[in-house]
Amino acid sequence: MTSFSAAESNASAHVDTFARDHLPPPEQWPDLVFDLPELQYPPRLNCVAELVDAHVSAGRGARTAVIGEHLGEQMRWTYAELQQQVDRIAHVLRTDLGLVPGNRVLLRGANCPTMAASILAVLKAGLVAVPTMPLLRARELGVILDKANVNAVLCAGALSGELEQVAGQAPVIRFDMPGHADSLEARMAKHTQPFAPVDTAADDVCLISFTSGTTGIPKGTMHFHRDILAICDCFPRYTLKAGADDIFIGTPPLAFTFGLGGLLLFPLRFGAAGVLLEKLTPEGLLAAIERYRATVCFTAPTFYRQMTPLVPSYDLRSLQKCVSAGEALPLATREAWKRATGIAMIDGIGATEILHIFISASGDAIRPGATGKPVPGYAACILDDDGQPVGPGVIGRLAVKGPTGCRYLADERQRNYVLNGWNITGDAYEMDQDGYFYYRSRTDDMIISAGYNIAGAEVEDVLLRHPAVAECGVVGRADEERGQIVEAHVVLKPGFEASPDMVRTLQAFAKDNIAPYKYPRAVRFTDKLPRTETGKLQRFKLRAQ
């Protein structure tokens, strides 16, 4: 078993050392373990050189890499064409904008080939990608721009409105804006020369992915070039068993590490193709599987539940593997999908802190009701309240270690996520005698709805800004369709009436101030909220209601 110490850093290629300077102290890192042959990476490594350039150099440049749609027309980029697009964007970043290795670039766009090429260009140019969800509002974007000290922004034209409301932002280059002289595409047209990948260290930060904690204050998770390859060389290689002939498709945004891996990084690692489509409905995803003859699907249980009754209307004979993650997979959903398609769903649990799936099972190894076993390359156990491992049949805290792990950007919550070298995911699990792991609940107040992580405290903060709200408490309520929904318990100020109109007013207010998927789908009015003697809100009592 090969392990890595945080002190064993390689010489960084970063001129701007912000990212490395804001890594946690080495003693707060989790143990990093590299016990597979594929995980023995060289000290100098640029992940895009491996994911794109290597295929072209090996004569695979004519293979399809990325499929998308633009203005109703199908787009197909070969590996050689993707490389050309990536190189042109890299030139724009380094030459036009004057960025230097280590600078941070915020990316904002729906799933599409240009968004994919932009992410890859940032990494190839030795910069640090900060992908953001398309649904985020100005208030949320402002926090991320500030915390990551962003130097430039690449943004889809249709999504630039919220950015324009953020004061003092970094320079913004818009894409998917045909005819605009200053668009990314117009700038790219001026650059025709290849771009040599920056000679980054394997442990240079290349990605900062933001996730919301239970306080609603976003946490930036920092990942290295070798981490990008490590997630490709564990789950998709050993559990998914991906191959060059696969065509990947799904719904998670590229700003989610679930989507970034499943729809872009994994297919590129194996010389396969990824289909990138925006605003997919259950019907739209099924139609796209049929149209593009997709073989691997990534989405959340909610989508599988919604697609199941529609399956007979589509030709899904190409589909071979279905991956579910983002929220707990109900056994009923797994069984219904199997009856409808004949496909045994691959369940998995991952975390933004660990980058992708680390417990899963496929094929004959699937055990109904269980998430699975640790993916090769990772180890897992259950810890009790004292941080000691417990045996089978005991519910406790899930702890994980492997080649990737939590490194928060300048955040004291690092101390809570790492314990004795283990990543503590915030999930309550139970392990059986055969080493299978079973999900039981979240150990914190995070609400997981349709695959999205939603911090109740963040929703509370927004609702408290409304002039009618005196107090509020937000919790997750079990929901058959979405896993959980956001439920707000609201105390109104004198002079305001509890009514259906007030429910709609508060819901609309929330949608206007935070990402719409976070709004409370249920609002309950009450005279007072349960609190401790010190005034702390007792959310467990709200959930009990």
MOMO-V538903 format. One record per pair of residues at least 6 apart in sequence whose ideal C-beta (glycine too) atoms are under 7 Angstrom apart, sorted by the first residue. I is the first residue (numbers start at 0). J is the second residue. D is the distance in whole Angstrom. If there is no record, write none. Layout:
I/J/D  I/J/D
This chain:
0/32/6  0/34/4  1/33/4  1/34/6  2/30/6  2/31/6  2/32/5  3/31/4  3/33/6  5/25/3  5/28/4  6/25/5  8/202/6  9/42/5  9/200/4  9/201/6  9/202/6  10/200/6  11/19/6  11/200/5  11/203/5  12/100/5  12/125/5  12/197/6  12/198/6  12/199/4  12/200/6  12/203/6  13/19/6  13/100/5  13/101/3  13/203/6  14/99/4  14/100/5  14/101/6  15/99/6  15/100/7  15/101/3  15/102/5  16/101/6  17/101/6  17/148/6  18/101/6  18/127/5  18/204/4  18/221/6  19/204/6  21/408/5  21/409/4  22/221/6  22/406/6  23/406/6  23/407/6  23/413/4  27/413/5  27/414/6  27/417/6  28/404/7  28/406/6  28/417/7  29/400/6  29/404/4  29/405/6  29/417/5  29/420/6  29/421/6  29/422/5  30/400/5  30/420/4  31/402/6  31/404/6  32/400/6  32/401/6  32/402/6  33/39/6  33/402/5  34/376/7  35/232/7  35/375/6  35/376/5  37/232/4  37/236/7  38/229/6  38/232/6  38/376/6  38/402/5  40/201/5  40/225/5  40/228/7  41/201/7  42/200/6  42/201/6  43/198/6  43/200/6  43/201/7  44/199/7  44/201/4  44/224/5  44/225/6  45/123/6  45/196/4  45/197/6  45/198/7  45/199/5  45/224/6  46/122/6  46/205/7  46/224/4  46/227/4  46/228/5  47/85/7  47/119/5  47/122/5  47/123/4  47/196/6  48/196/4  49/228/6  50/264/7  50/267/4  50/268/6  51/78/6  51/81/6  51/82/5  51/85/6  51/119/6  51/267/6  52/82/6  52/196/7  54/60/7  54/62/7  54/78/5  54/270/6  55/78/5  55/79/5  55/82/5  59/78/6  59/270/6  60/77/6  60/78/5  60/79/3  61/77/5  61/79/7  62/77/6  62/78/6  62/270/6  63/75/6  63/77/6  63/272/4  64/76/6  64/77/6  64/78/5  64/81/4  64/267/7  64/272/6  65/76/5  65/81/6  65/112/5  65/115/6  65/272/7  65/273/6  65/275/6  66/74/7  66/75/5  66/272/6  66/274/5  66/291/6  67/74/4  67/111/5  67/112/4  67/275/5  67/276/7  68/74/6  68/276/6  74/112/6  76/84/7  76/112/6  81/116/6  84/116/4  85/116/5  85/119/5  85/120/5  85/123/6  86/193/5  86/194/4  87/187/4  87/190/5  88/116/6  88/117/6  88/120/4  88/183/7  88/187/6  89/120/4  89/123/5  89/124/4  89/194/4  90/190/4  90/194/6  91/172/7  91/183/7  91/186/5  91/187/6  91/190/7  92/98/5  92/104/7  92/120/6  92/121/7  92/124/5  92/126/6  92/151/7  93/124/5  95/186/6  96/151/5  96/170/6  98/126/6  98/150/6  98/151/6  100/125/3  100/126/7  100/197/6  101/127/7  102/126/5  102/127/7  102/150/4  102/151/7  103/127/5  103/129/5  103/147/5  103/148/6  103/149/5  103/150/6  103/207/7  104/121/5  104/126/5  104/127/7  104/128/6  104/129/7  104/150/7  104/151/5  104/153/6  105/129/5  105/131/6  105/143/7  105/144/6  105/149/5  105/152/5  106/114/7  106/117/6  106/118/6  106/128/6  106/129/7  106/130/5  106/131/7  106/153/5  107/131/5  107/133/7  107/152/7  107/154/4  107/155/6  107/158/5  107/162/7  108/114/4  108/133/7  108/154/7  108/155/4  108/158/6  108/174/7  109/133/5  109/155/6  109/277/3  110/252/6  110/253/6  110/262/7  110/275/4  110/276/6  110/277/5  111/275/5  111/277/6  112/275/6  113/174/5  113/175/6  114/253/6  115/253/7  115/263/5  115/275/6  117/153/5  117/174/7  118/128/5  118/130/6  118/253/7  121/128/4  122/128/6  122/205/5  123/194/7  123/196/5  123/197/7  124/197/6  125/197/3  125/199/5  127/204/6  127/205/6  127/206/7  127/207/6  128/205/7  128/206/5  129/143/7  129/147/5  129/149/6  129/207/5  130/208/7  130/253/6  130/254/4  130/259/7  131/140/6  131/143/6  131/254/5  132/252/6  132/254/5  132/514/6  133/158/6  133/252/6  134/514/4  134/515/6  134/516/6  135/161/7  135/514/5  136/161/6  136/512/6  136/513/6  136/514/6  137/161/5  137/164/4  137/165/5  138/512/6  139/513/6  139/514/7  140/161/6  140/162/6  140/165/6  141/165/5  142/217/6  143/209/5  143/217/6  144/165/6  144/168/6  144/169/7  146/217/7  146/219/6  146/408/7  147/207/5  147/219/6  147/408/7  149/169/5  150/169/5  151/169/5  151/170/5  152/162/7  152/168/7  152/169/6  152/170/7  152/171/4  153/172/6  153/174/6  153/183/6  154/162/6  154/171/6  154/173/6  155/174/6  155/175/5  156/173/5  156/174/7  156/175/5  156/176/4  157/175/7  159/171/7  159/173/6  162/168/6  162/171/6  172/183/5  172/186/7  173/182/6  173/183/7  174/182/6  174/183/4  174/184/6  176/182/4  177/184/7  179/185/7  199/224/5  201/223/6  201/224/6  201/225/4  202/223/5  202/225/6  203/223/6  203/224/6  204/221/5  204/222/7  204/223/6  205/222/7  205/223/6  205/224/5  205/227/7  206/222/4  206/227/7  207/219/5  207/220/7  207/221/6  207/408/6  208/220/5  208/222/7  208/256/5  208/351/5  209/217/5  209/218/7  209/219/5  210/217/7  210/218/5  210/220/6  210/351/4  210/452/6  211/217/5  211/452/6  211/454/4  211/457/6  212/218/5  212/412/6  212/454/6  213/443/5  213/444/5  213/445/6  213/454/5  213/456/6  214/454/7  214/456/5  215/454/4  215/456/4  215/457/3  215/460/6  218/407/5  218/410/5  218/412/6  219/407/7  219/408/3  220/351/5  220/352/5  220/405/7  220/406/7  220/407/6  221/406/5  221/408/6  222/354/6  222/403/7  226/354/6  226/403/5  227/264/6  229/402/4  229/403/5  230/260/5  230/264/7  230/354/5  230/355/4  230/403/6  231/264/6  231/265/6  231/268/4  233/374/5  233/375/6  233/376/4  233/377/7  234/355/6  234/356/5  234/359/6  234/374/5  235/241/4  235/265/4  235/268/7  237/374/6  237/375/4  238/345/7  238/359/5  238/361/5  238/374/5  239/320/6  239/322/7  239/345/7  239/361/7  241/265/6  241/269/5  241/271/6  241/295/7  242/269/6  242/271/7  243/269/6  243/270/4  243/271/6  244/271/7  245/266/7  245/269/7  245/271/4  245/294/5  245/295/5  246/271/7  246/272/5  246/274/6  246/291/6  246/292/6  246/293/5  246/294/5  247/261/6  247/262/6  247/265/6  247/266/5  247/271/6  247/273/5  247/274/7  247/295/5  247/297/7  248/274/4  248/287/6  248/288/6  248/291/7  248/293/4  248/296/6  249/258/7  249/261/6  249/262/6  249/296/6  249/297/3  249/298/5  250/279/5  250/284/6  250/298/4  250/302/6  251/257/4  251/258/3  251/261/7  251/297/6  251/298/7  251/325/7  252/258/5  253/259/5  253/262/7  253/263/6  256/351/5  256/354/5  256/355/6  257/297/7  257/324/6  257/325/6  257/349/6  257/355/7  260/355/4  261/297/4  261/322/7  262/273/5  262/275/6  262/297/6  263/273/5  266/272/6  266/273/4  274/287/6  274/291/5  274/293/6  276/287/6  279/287/7  281/302/6  281/305/4  281/306/4  281/309/6  282/309/6  284/298/7  284/302/7  284/306/7  285/306/6  285/309/6  285/313/4  286/313/7  288/296/6  288/313/7  288/315/6  288/318/6  289/313/5  289/314/5  289/315/7  292/317/4  293/317/6  293/318/6  294/317/6  294/318/6  294/319/5  294/320/7  295/319/7  295/320/5  296/318/6  296/321/5  296/322/7  297/322/5  299/323/7  299/325/4  299/326/6  299/449/6  299/450/3  300/323/5  300/326/6  300/328/5  300/329/6  300/332/5  300/482/7  301/449/4  301/450/6  301/480/7  301/481/5  301/482/7  303/323/6  303/332/6  303/336/5  303/344/7  304/332/5  304/480/7  307/335/5  307/336/6  307/339/5  310/339/4  310/340/6  315/340/6  318/340/7  318/342/7  320/345/6  321/336/7  321/342/5  321/344/5  321/345/7  322/345/5  322/347/6  323/344/5  323/345/7  323/346/5  324/347/4  324/348/7  324/349/6  324/356/6  325/450/3  326/447/4  326/450/5  326/482/4  327/438/5  327/482/6  328/344/7  328/346/5  330/367/6  330/368/5  333/344/5  333/367/7  336/342/7  336/344/5  337/343/6  337/344/7  343/365/5  345/359/6  345/361/5  346/359/6  346/370/5  346/371/6  347/356/4  347/358/7  347/359/4  347/370/7  347/371/7  348/356/7  348/357/7  348/358/5  348/370/5  348/426/7  349/355/5  349/356/4  349/357/6  350/424/5  352/405/4  352/416/6  352/422/6  353/399/6  353/403/5  353/404/6  353/405/7  353/422/6  354/403/5  356/374/6  357/373/7  357/374/5  357/377/4  357/399/5  357/401/6  358/370/5  358/371/5  358/372/7  358/373/6  358/374/6  358/379/6  358/436/5  359/370/7  359/371/4  359/374/6  360/366/7  360/371/3  360/372/6  366/435/5  368/437/6  369/435/4  369/436/6  369/437/5  370/436/5  370/437/7  370/438/6  371/435/7  371/436/7  372/434/5  372/435/6  372/436/7  373/379/4  376/401/5  376/402/6  377/399/6  377/400/7  377/401/4  378/400/6  378/401/7  379/397/7  379/398/7  379/399/5  379/436/6  380/388/5  380/398/5  381/388/7  381/389/5  381/393/6  381/395/4  381/396/7  381/397/7  381/428/6  381/429/7  381/430/5  382/388/6  382/389/7  382/395/5  382/396/5  382/398/5  383/389/5  383/395/5  386/418/5  386/419/6  389/395/5  391/430/5  391/431/5  391/432/5  392/429/7  393/429/7  394/427/6  394/429/5  394/439/5  395/427/7  396/423/6  396/427/7  396/442/6  397/424/5  397/426/5  397/428/4  398/421/4  398/422/7  398/423/6  399/421/7  399/422/5  399/424/6  400/420/6  400/421/6  400/422/6  404/422/5  405/413/7  405/416/5  405/417/6  405/422/5  407/413/5  416/422/6  416/423/6  425/441/6  425/442/5  425/443/5  425/445/7  426/438/7  426/441/6  426/442/6  427/439/4  427/440/5  427/441/7  427/442/5  428/436/5  428/437/6  428/438/6  428/439/6  429/437/5  429/439/6  430/436/5  431/437/7  441/447/7  444/455/5  444/538/6  445/452/6  445/454/6  446/453/4  446/455/6  446/475/4  446/483/5  446/485/6  447/482/6  447/483/6  448/481/5  448/482/6  448/483/5  448/484/6  448/485/6  449/481/4  449/482/7  451/516/5  453/485/6  453/517/5  455/473/4  455/474/6  455/538/7  457/513/7  457/517/7  458/473/4  458/485/6  458/487/7  458/509/7  458/517/6  458/519/6  459/471/5  459/472/7  459/473/5  461/509/5  461/512/5  461/513/5  462/468/5  462/471/5  462/487/6  462/489/7  462/505/6  462/509/6  463/471/6  465/505/6  465/508/5  467/491/6  467/492/6  467/495/4  467/501/7  468/489/6  468/491/7  468/492/7  469/490/5  469/491/6  469/492/5  470/490/4  470/528/5  471/487/6  471/488/6  471/489/5  471/490/7  472/488/5  472/528/5  472/536/5  472/538/6  472/541/5  473/485/6  473/486/7  473/487/5  473/519/7  474/486/6  474/538/5  474/541/5  474/542/5  475/483/4  475/485/7  475/486/7  476/483/6  476/484/5  476/486/4  476/521/6  477/483/6  478/484/4  484/520/4  484/521/6  485/517/7  485/518/7  485/519/5  485/520/6  486/519/6  486/521/4  486/523/7  487/519/4  487/522/5  488/523/5  488/525/5  488/528/6  488/541/5  489/505/7  489/522/6  489/524/5  490/525/6  490/526/7  490/527/6  490/528/6  491/497/6  491/524/6  495/501/7  497/524/4  502/522/4  505/522/6  506/518/5  506/519/6  506/522/7  509/517/7  509/518/4  509/519/6  510/518/5  528/536/6  529/537/4  529/540/4  529/541/7  530/536/6  530/537/6  531/537/6
